[in-house]
Amino acid sequence: MRERKLLVVIPARGGSKGIPGKNIKPLAGRPLLAYAIDCARAVTSDADICISTDDPAIRATAEAEGLAVPFLRPDALAADTSGTYEVLLHALDHYAARGNAYDDLLLLQPTSPLRQPAQVAEAVKTYWEQLPEMLVSVRESAANPYYNLFEETTGGYLQKSKESNFVRRQDCPPVYEYNGAIYVISVAALRKQPLHQLKKVVKYVMDDRSSVDLDTPDDWAYVEFLISH
């Protein structure tokens, strides 16, 4: 049986608003993008790592890390409303047009700088052992629909999202939330439907620290604090 081919896609748009210029902003002395590149290199060679960006400055940053950037993303895929699904298909089509077909795709968003290369390698290994449509990284959620999540009834009263008689949260079934750090996806499944419609999805559990996602300046300050300590 031949070895499966994996393409790593790191989407890095130039027009960030929550944290301006975040993808090339220095974090503990390195551009944010570099942390995702480190993780990508833990599972494949540079030839199979794609920085999908519309920004020449981001391209230059990747090249300073020794990674060639094969294209600049078209404007139609660089707007605030551009979807990840279309960006991934664009990257796959770019390589397919050059005779490079991939079985699986690893999506690494730069906004998870505390994600570790060893975690990415373990997640890919787990995916290849099970071959679902997608493996996604999660963390266990402190909010639990059996215990402390409520919905409002038509009468205006709160009721538990899932009916239960649990009196301690630790007795409830665990529930998980996506942390945005790692997605390993079947290319065949991805070409049929976007990520949110995939059904055969398995989890890769990460701890709270490595699950931190950068969205606001406060998030950035928190990650700098964690790194410094």
Secondary structure, 3 states (H helix, E strand, C coil): CCCCCEEEEEECCCCCCCCCCHHHCEECCEEHHHHHHHHHHCCCCHHHEEEEECCHHHHHHHHHCCCCCCCECCHHHCCCCCCHHHHHHHHHHHHHCCCCCCCEEEECCCCCCCCCHHHHHHHHHHHHHHCCCEEEEEEECCCCCCCCCEEECCCCCEEECCCCCCCCHHHCCCCEEEEEEEEEEEHHHHCCCCHHHCCCEEEEECCCCCCCCCCCHHHHHHHHHHHHC
